[in-house]
Amino acid sequence: MVRFEDDKLVIELKAGSAELSVERWTNLHHALSLILADISLSPEDVDLSGGYFYLFDFLDELMPDWKDVKKMVK
């Protein structure tokens, strides 16, 4: 589900449990990374001036900042 708040776009993915949520997030991030790797291997076949900027931004936003990562590994 997607919802819009004052200063952000919130995307919720149902996973069933906290453990499955982490697995789903890491699988999504890995899949997006593979797509970007494919693009980088054959950039002549892709119009990078188009919507790929949004994909890069989305992938970046999926990653926690450093202080949150430190909390996640405790």
Phi, psi and omega in degrees: 000146177241137173222153182249130175245178186311311186235020182202163174250125184249123178248123179247132176240123179285138182229339179102328179200166179298320180297316178292329177298315178297317180296318180294318179297314181293323177295318177297315180297318179297315180298318178295323177296320178296320177299316180294324177296319177299319179297318183291335179282334179221062183297338180293340179269359186233136175274093183288352179279350183276222187285000181295335176305318181293325177294317178298317180295317179299315179299318178297318181291338178290339183275136177287158175280172189300318182296325177288325177298317180299323177292325184291332184263002179281000000 
